[in-house]
Amino acid sequence: MKRALISVYDKTNVEKIAAKLENKGYEIVSTGGTLRYLKEAGIQVIDISDITDFPEMLDGRVKTLHPKVHGGLLAIRSNEEHMKTLEEHGIGTIDCVIVNLYPFFDNVGKAISFEEKVEFIDIGGPTMLRSAAKNFADVVVVTDPEDYEAVMEQLDAGEVSFEMKKRLAGKVFNLTSAYDAAISNFLLDEEYPKYLTMPLRKGLELRYGENPHQTAAFYENLSTKGLMNSYEQIQGKTLSYNNINDMDVAFKSVYEFEDCACVSLKHKCPCGVALGETTEEAYKFAYACDPVSIFGGIVAFNRKVDEATAKELVKIFLEIVVAPEFDDAALAVFRKKKNLRIIKALTPPMTKYVMNTVDGGALIQSVDKGAEEKFEVVTQAQPTQAQLEDMAFGLKAIKNCLSNAIIIVKGKKALGIAGGEVNRIWPTKQALERANMNDKTSEGAILISDAFFPFSDVVEAAAANKIAAIVQPGGSIRDKDSIEEADKHSIPMVFTGVRHFKH
């Protein structure tokens, strides 16, 4: 008689596959809560203790860690010595294992004690799964309830095929590697550990990637919470690869600010950034920065969106609006545009590291949360308090723009943004040009740069456009040229000592 060992935390449909195995002549062995559950479902079940001749102990920590379990799983049926050993020790084979694990993924982020989290680390389950998966040629091993139906269909057809058993075994190691990665991240307090382990679970099968000929999927990190694994989509089409990429940057950008803020974004680069007394005001200021590029883009807020703001947002085509909250009246407005994606962000940005994959490896760095920027006035002219406040605003806004980035700001709103170029003067000219469009003017504004000026040409362009003050990191061997040019035009210039490149 064949034997199946069933021990599951998630009991979804387990009675169905147990009944099928029983009907096919399998003897069912189980443990603890699963044993009781199957008995209540009318399944004939044998307690694991009757197989091992050993009671469960240590509050259930030890129940399946026994030679009569693992010998029955690991014995190669075609190996005469293996089978002889089983006979000598009175060990029966176990031909099917159905096991899923304690929900460590679900509990590691909860507000429970360290000791409680440790108790969600499953030991017996992964051990049984790995033993069965190693011997998959002889043992059917199932860990995902989604596979029950396919296994039952093959049982009805005669037996589970080699290819199916191989795939199921692969899913075991896929799961246990992610499970161990989550535990490792929980226990190992190292900034850059020897082995980078990241428990990622497929959350979305995307229609395509950055371009239609590319395939793509989104994987959620099971160790940490962040925007993209804890949001609620209230309405709209399924998110695309580019939507997810852009939304991540937009929300991180708007959460740089403590005051009510709005960021409009296109292709991973902000095209409008502003503060306001209300979300409506902040949005109108952000929109005015670049009313062309915002079309088909994303708008993010760090406050609840109200009806007045929603009425402004639906006047143009947008892909996504993301905010921590929306009032009911705003949602009623958005429903008139059913394809507009409305995303409720359930947590502020939490990511500590940024990964960039390269061919054959990955680059990992800490998130640019800024350093303790020192405002060192390097010119004869001194900035006003209002100018210093605009500088602080601009430095927060520029961190998520592509380098070489230049932002023109005035009154805590961006007037012109440019970046992603291979030199500094081109984005300077572009940002100034945009700042002087649509009834705006760069006169009296602040110019912010994410990196130093290698030449005096940026200051020259700023002076020609009546820029009132400049802030940059400094650090060029030709800083003196820029300082002298600023003094020539009586423009106060501040060095921060902190660069904010984003490639």
C-alpha distance (Angstrom), angle and dihedral (degrees) to the residues before:
residue distance angle dihedral
M1 . . .
K2 3.81 . .
R3 3.78 118.7 .
A4 3.81 131.9 -145.7
L5 3.81 123.8 -162.9
I6 3.80 113.5 -152.8
S7 3.81 122.8 -174.3
V8 3.79 117.3 151.7
Y9 3.79 138.8 164.0
D10 3.80 92.6 -165.1
K11 3.80 102.9 56.0
T12 3.80 97.0 -173.8
N13 3.83 107.4 147.5
V14 3.80 92.5 -21.5
E15 3.82 90.3 132.0
K16 3.82 89.3 59.7
I17 3.78 96.3 55.7
A18 3.82 90.7 40.2
A19 3.81 90.0 54.4
K20 3.81 90.5 48.3
L21 3.81 91.8 51.3
E22 3.80 90.9 47.0
N23 3.81 89.5 50.4
K24 3.81 89.3 52.0
G25 3.79 91.1 55.0
Y26 3.79 101.0 -96.7
E27 3.80 120.3 146.5
I28 3.82 107.4 -131.0
V29 3.80 119.7 -137.6
S30 3.79 121.9 -176.1
T31 3.80 147.7 162.0
G32 3.80 140.5 -128.9
G33 3.79 116.0 -43.2
T34 3.80 93.9 7.0
L35 3.81 89.8 54.7
R36 3.79 91.4 54.0
Y37 3.80 92.7 43.9
L38 3.80 93.5 52.4
K39 3.79 92.9 45.9
E40 3.80 89.8 53.1
A41 3.81 87.6 51.6
G42 3.81 89.7 56.6
I43 3.81 97.9 -104.7
Q44 3.82 119.4 142.9
V45 3.79 103.2 -122.5
I46 3.80 135.0 -179.6
D47 3.80 119.4 -147.2
I48 3.82 113.2 -119.0
S49 3.81 88.2 -128.5
D50 3.81 89.2 65.0
I51 3.81 88.0 58.2
T52 3.80 98.6 44.0
D53 3.83 96.1 35.6
F54 3.79 84.5 -136.3
P55 3.81 129.4 104.6
E56 3.79 125.5 -123.3
M57 3.80 108.8 -98.1
L58 3.79 145.5 -180.0
D59 3.80 93.5 42.7
G60 3.79 91.2 -53.6
R61 3.81 95.4 -49.6
V62 3.82 89.3 120.0
K63 3.79 118.8 42.0
T64 3.81 110.5 107.1
L65 3.83 99.1 28.7
H66 3.78 93.3 103.7
P67 3.86 137.1 115.5
K68 3.80 90.7 -120.7
V69 3.80 87.6 61.6
H70 3.79 101.1 38.8
G71 3.79 94.8 36.5
G72 3.80 87.8 54.7
L73 3.80 90.2 49.9
L74 3.80 101.5 42.6
A75 3.79 102.5 41.3
I76 3.81 111.7 112.5
R77 3.77 104.2 -131.4
S78 3.81 94.7 -147.5
N79 3.81 92.2 51.1
E80 3.80 108.3 94.0
E81 3.80 93.6 -160.3
H82 3.81 91.3 53.0
M83 3.78 92.6 50.2
K84 3.79 92.1 45.2
T85 3.82 89.7 52.8
L86 3.79 91.1 51.9
E87 3.81 90.4 51.2
E88 3.82 92.5 48.9
H89 3.81 91.3 54.0
G90 3.77 97.6 38.9
I91 3.79 93.9 -114.7
G92 3.78 120.5 153.5
T93 3.79 122.9 -152.1
I94 3.78 121.7 -104.4
D95 3.80 108.3 -144.9
C96 3.80 102.4 179.4
V97 3.80 131.8 32.9
I98 3.78 123.3 -168.4
V99 3.80 109.2 -176.9
N100 3.79 136.7 148.3
L101 3.76 126.0 -179.7
Y102 3.78 141.9 -107.3
P103 3.83 106.3 -87.8
F104 3.79 98.9 -103.7
F105 3.82 90.9 148.3
D106 3.80 90.9 57.8
N107 3.80 96.2 45.9
V108 3.80 106.5 38.2
G109 3.81 90.8 82.0
K110 3.80 96.9 43.8
A111 3.79 125.2 107.1
I112 3.80 94.1 -105.1
S113 3.79 130.0 118.6
F114 3.77 124.3 -81.0
E115 3.81 89.5 -114.5
E116 3.82 91.8 53.1
K117 3.80 90.4 51.6
V118 3.80 90.7 51.4
E119 3.81 89.6 57.0
F120 3.81 89.1 60.9
I121 3.81 89.8 62.7
D122 3.80 104.1 107.2
I123 3.82 116.7 -145.4
G124 3.79 107.4 163.4
G125 3.80 94.2 45.4
P126 3.82 98.1 54.7
T127 3.81 89.9 42.1
M128 3.81 92.5 55.4
L129 3.78 91.7 43.5
R130 3.79 93.4 50.9
S131 3.81 92.9 46.9
A132 3.79 91.8 49.8
A133 3.80 92.8 43.5
K134 3.79 92.7 51.6
N135 3.80 88.7 55.0
F136 3.81 94.4 40.6
A137 3.81 92.8 137.9
D138 3.81 87.2 71.1
V139 3.82 102.8 23.1
V140 3.79 130.3 59.3
V141 3.81 107.1 -143.0
V142 3.81 121.7 -170.0
T143 3.79 124.7 -178.7
D144 3.81 102.6 156.1
P145 3.84 118.8 70.4
E146 3.79 87.0 -149.2
D147 3.81 88.0 71.6
Y148 3.81 96.3 55.0
E149 3.80 94.2 90.3
A150 3.82 94.4 51.3
V151 3.81 91.7 48.1
M152 3.81 92.1 49.0
E153 3.81 90.6 50.4
Q154 3.81 90.8 53.8
L155 3.80 91.8 46.1
D156 3.81 88.1 55.0
A157 3.80 89.3 50.4
G158 3.81 91.5 53.6
E159 3.79 111.4 -87.5
V160 3.78 141.8 -5.9
S161 3.80 109.7 -86.9
F162 3.80 124.8 -120.9
E163 3.81 91.0 -116.0
M164 3.80 91.4 52.8
K165 3.82 92.1 48.0
K166 3.81 90.2 48.7
R167 3.81 92.1 50.9
L168 3.82 92.0 47.5
A169 3.81 90.1 50.3
G170 3.80 89.9 51.1
K171 3.81 89.4 53.0
V172 3.81 89.0 54.1
F173 3.79 93.8 57.7
N174 3.80 90.0 41.0
L175 3.83 88.5 57.3
T176 3.80 98.6 40.6
S177 3.81 92.7 48.6
A178 3.82 90.2 54.4
Y179 3.82 91.0 43.1
D180 3.80 91.6 52.3
A181 3.81 90.4 45.2
A182 3.81 90.6 56.9
I183 3.81 91.1 49.1
S184 3.80 91.4 47.0
N185 3.81 91.7 52.2
F186 3.81 89.6 47.8
L187 3.81 94.1 52.6
L188 3.80 104.2 29.9
D189 3.79 112.3 77.4
E190 3.81 99.3 -168.9
E191 3.79 126.0 126.7
Y192 3.79 93.6 -143.7
P193 3.83 110.0 14.2
K194 3.80 122.2 -163.4
Y195 3.80 91.5 -105.5
L196 3.79 121.1 35.0
T197 3.79 108.5 -137.9
M198 3.76 122.0 179.6
P199 3.82 123.5 175.0
L200 3.79 103.4 -140.9
R201 3.81 122.6 175.8
K202 3.78 123.1 -168.6
G203 3.77 108.0 -106.8
L204 3.81 103.0 167.8
E205 3.78 133.2 21.1
L206 3.80 99.0 -148.1
R207 3.80 123.9 -146.0
Y208 3.80 90.3 -126.0
G209 3.78 141.7 -27.9
E210 3.78 132.2 -108.7
N211 3.81 87.2 -41.7
P212 3.82 129.5 25.1
H213 3.83 94.2 -107.6
Q214 3.83 91.8 58.0
T215 3.81 124.5 84.4
A216 3.81 119.7 -137.6
A217 3.79 147.0 173.0
F218 3.79 135.4 -174.4
Y219 3.81 118.2 -126.8
E220 3.79 121.4 -163.3
N221 3.80 121.9 -142.7
L222 3.80 109.5 -120.4
S223 3.81 94.8 -164.6
T224 3.78 99.7 59.8
K225 3.78 139.0 29.0
G226 3.77 122.2 -125.6
L227 3.77 141.1 146.0
M228 3.78 97.6 -74.1
N229 3.80 98.3 49.3
S230 3.79 97.8 41.8
Y231 3.80 107.7 38.3
E232 3.80 127.1 116.9
Q233 3.79 118.1 -137.9
I234 3.79 105.7 -147.7
Q235 3.79 97.6 -176.9
G236 3.79 144.5 -19.2
K237 3.77 140.3 64.8
T238 3.81 123.5 -37.9
L239 3.79 112.9 -78.1
S240 3.79 116.8 -100.2
Y241 3.80 129.7 -144.9
N242 3.81 91.1 -99.0
N243 3.82 91.9 44.4
I244 3.81 90.9 56.4
N245 3.79 92.9 46.2
D246 3.79 93.0 49.0
M247 3.80 96.3 41.5
D248 3.79 90.8 53.9
V249 3.81 92.3 55.8
A250 3.80 94.2 41.0
F251 3.77 94.3 53.9
K252 3.80 93.9 43.1
S253 3.80 88.4 51.1
V254 3.79 96.0 51.5
Y255 3.80 92.1 46.6
E256 3.79 90.1 61.0
F257 3.81 84.9 82.1
E258 3.79 130.3 71.8
D259 3.80 94.2 -165.5
C260 3.81 122.9 70.4
A261 3.80 104.7 -68.2
C262 3.79 142.3 173.7
V263 3.80 128.9 -161.1
S264 3.80 124.6 -170.2
L265 3.77 115.0 -162.3
K266 3.79 141.9 -174.8
H267 3.81 127.7 -177.7
K268 3.82 94.5 -4.2
C269 3.81 93.3 -55.1
P270 3.83 126.6 100.5
C271 3.80 113.7 -117.1
G272 3.79 94.6 -179.5
V273 3.81 134.1 23.4
A274 3.80 126.5 174.2
L275 3.76 146.7 150.3
G276 3.79 122.1 -137.2
E277 3.78 143.5 171.4
T278 3.83 87.6 -112.1
T279 3.80 135.5 17.9
E280 3.81 88.0 -108.0
E281 3.78 92.5 55.7
A282 3.81 93.3 43.7
Y283 3.81 90.2 50.4
K284 3.80 93.8 49.1
F285 3.81 90.4 51.8
A286 3.83 91.9 47.3
Y287 3.80 91.2 47.5
A288 3.81 91.8 50.6
C289 3.82 90.9 57.0
D290 3.82 91.4 69.1
P291 3.81 115.8 -5.9
V292 3.82 90.2 173.5
S293 3.80 101.9 54.4
I294 3.79 95.3 42.6
F295 3.85 89.2 69.6
G296 3.80 107.4 109.3
G297 3.79 91.4 5.7
I298 3.80 138.7 114.9
V299 3.80 128.5 -92.7
A300 3.81 120.4 -158.4
F301 3.80 131.1 -170.5
N302 3.81 133.8 -172.5
R303 3.83 92.6 -151.4
K304 3.81 137.4 56.1
V305 3.80 112.2 -73.4
D306 3.82 114.4 -128.4
E307 3.79 133.8 -160.1
A308 3.81 95.5 -94.2
T309 3.81 90.9 55.0
A310 3.79 92.3 45.6
K311 3.81 90.8 54.3
E312 3.80 89.4 55.5
L313 3.80 93.6 46.2
V314 3.80 95.3 54.1
K315 3.81 92.2 55.6
I316 3.82 89.6 83.3
F317 3.80 136.6 35.3
L318 3.81 111.4 -89.9
E319 3.78 130.3 169.9
I320 3.81 98.7 -151.0
V321 3.77 142.1 6.2
V322 3.81 112.8 -163.3
A323 3.80 126.5 -174.2
P324 3.82 139.7 142.9
E325 3.83 91.0 -109.7
F326 3.81 143.4 6.1
D327 3.78 125.7 -161.2
D328 3.82 119.1 -128.8
A329 3.79 93.7 -108.3
A330 3.81 90.7 54.5
L331 3.81 91.3 50.7
A332 3.80 89.8 51.4
V333 3.82 88.9 56.4
F334 3.81 92.7 47.7
R335 3.81 92.4 51.0
K336 3.78 88.3 70.8
K337 3.81 86.2 68.9
K338 3.80 99.9 50.8
N339 3.82 95.6 178.8
L340 3.82 93.4 54.3
R341 3.78 107.6 106.3
I342 3.80 111.4 -130.2
I343 3.80 111.4 -166.0
K344 3.78 124.6 -169.8
A345 3.79 108.7 -156.5
L346 3.79 108.2 -144.6
T347 3.79 97.1 -169.2
P348 3.81 135.9 26.8
P349 3.82 117.4 -113.1
M350 3.81 108.5 -63.9
T351 3.82 104.7 170.8
K352 3.79 114.7 123.6
Y353 3.80 98.4 -174.7
V354 3.78 139.3 42.9
M355 3.80 121.5 -144.8
N356 3.77 126.0 -158.1
T357 3.77 115.1 -175.4
V358 3.79 118.5 -141.1
D359 3.76 128.9 -175.5
G360 3.80 103.5 -73.9
G361 3.79 98.5 5.2
A362 3.77 149.0 6.9
L363 3.79 139.5 -98.4
I364 3.81 115.8 -136.1
Q365 3.77 125.5 -167.9
S366 3.77 138.3 161.1
V367 3.79 118.1 -95.7
D368 3.80 114.2 -93.7
K369 3.78 99.2 -109.7
G370 3.77 89.6 158.8
A371 3.75 128.7 -107.2
E372 3.76 129.4 -110.9
E373 3.77 94.9 -72.1
K374 3.78 114.1 -152.9
F375 3.76 116.5 -150.6
E376 3.80 103.8 -139.6
V377 3.79 113.3 179.0
V378 3.83 105.7 -144.3
T379 3.82 99.1 176.3
Q380 3.78 134.7 71.8
A381 3.81 91.8 -115.4
Q382 3.80 114.3 76.3
P383 3.85 124.6 -141.6
T384 3.78 119.5 -120.2
Q385 3.80 122.4 -120.4
A386 3.82 90.1 -104.9
Q387 3.79 90.0 52.6
L388 3.80 91.6 49.9
E389 3.80 89.6 52.4
D390 3.81 90.9 50.7
M391 3.80 88.9 49.4
A392 3.82 90.8 54.5
F393 3.82 89.7 48.8
G394 3.80 92.0 48.8
L395 3.80 93.7 49.9
K396 3.80 90.1 56.3
A397 3.79 90.8 47.0
I398 3.80 95.7 49.1
K399 3.81 98.0 53.8
N400 3.79 93.4 81.5
C401 3.82 96.6 42.8
L402 3.76 119.7 99.7
S403 3.79 114.3 -101.4
N404 2.94 136.1 -81.6
A405 3.80 80.7 50.8
I406 3.79 130.0 176.1
I407 3.82 124.6 179.3
I408 3.78 127.0 -173.2
V409 3.83 111.5 -154.7
K410 3.76 138.2 176.9
G411 3.78 129.6 170.6
K412 3.84 91.9 6.3
K413 3.76 94.1 -59.6
A414 3.79 131.7 102.1
L415 3.81 116.3 -114.1
G416 3.80 97.4 -179.9
I417 3.83 134.5 7.1
A418 3.79 129.6 -171.8
G419 3.79 136.1 161.4
G420 3.78 145.9 126.4
E421 3.81 92.9 90.6
V422 3.80 130.6 128.7
N423 3.78 95.0 -122.5
R424 3.80 136.7 31.7
I425 3.78 103.1 -121.0
W426 3.82 96.6 61.7
P427 3.83 95.2 57.3
T428 3.82 88.5 42.7
K429 3.80 90.9 57.7
Q430 3.83 91.5 43.1
A431 3.82 94.0 49.5
L432 3.80 91.4 47.5
E433 3.79 91.9 47.4
R434 3.82 90.8 51.5
A435 3.79 90.9 46.2
N436 3.79 88.8 58.0
M437 3.80 96.5 50.6
N438 3.81 132.7 91.6
D439 3.80 97.6 24.3
K440 3.81 92.5 -48.6
T441 3.76 127.5 121.5
S442 3.78 133.7 -160.9
E443 3.80 90.1 -147.7
G444 3.79 108.4 122.1
A445 3.83 93.0 6.9
I446 3.80 130.9 127.4
L447 3.81 123.5 -113.4
I448 3.82 115.1 -146.5
S449 3.79 123.7 -168.8
D450 3.82 126.7 -167.3
A451 3.83 92.0 -145.7
F452 3.79 140.6 19.5
F453 3.81 126.8 -71.6
P454 3.80 112.2 -109.4
F455 3.82 90.0 -165.8
S456 3.79 138.5 19.7
D457 3.82 92.2 -109.4
V458 3.82 94.2 98.2
V459 3.81 91.5 55.7
E460 3.79 89.9 46.8
A461 3.81 90.8 53.8
A462 3.81 90.5 45.7
A463 3.79 91.7 52.4
A464 3.80 92.0 48.2
N465 3.81 88.3 55.3
K466 3.83 94.7 46.7
I467 3.81 95.5 -112.2
A468 3.81 108.9 178.9
A469 3.82 100.3 -151.7
I470 3.81 141.9 -1.7
V471 3.79 134.1 -145.1
Q472 3.81 124.1 -168.7
P473 3.82 137.4 148.8
G474 3.79 96.4 -109.0
G475 3.78 121.0 -154.0
S476 3.80 102.6 125.4
I477 3.78 119.1 132.0
R478 3.81 84.3 -126.9
D479 3.82 97.8 50.9
K480 3.79 88.1 121.5
D481 3.82 91.1 65.5
S482 3.82 92.0 55.5
I483 3.79 92.9 44.7
E484 3.81 92.1 50.9
E485 3.82 90.9 48.1
A486 3.82 90.6 50.8
D487 3.81 91.0 48.8
K488 3.79 89.4 49.6
H489 3.82 89.1 60.5
S490 3.84 96.1 34.1
I491 3.82 90.8 -117.4
P492 3.83 114.2 153.3
M493 3.80 111.3 -129.5
V494 3.79 126.5 -166.8
F495 3.82 128.0 -161.2
T496 3.81 118.5 -151.4
G497 3.81 101.6 -176.9
V498 3.83 89.5 -137.1
R499 3.81 124.2 104.8
H500 3.83 121.2 -155.3
F501 3.80 106.0 -164.6
K502 3.79 116.4 167.2
H503 3.79 113.9 -178.0
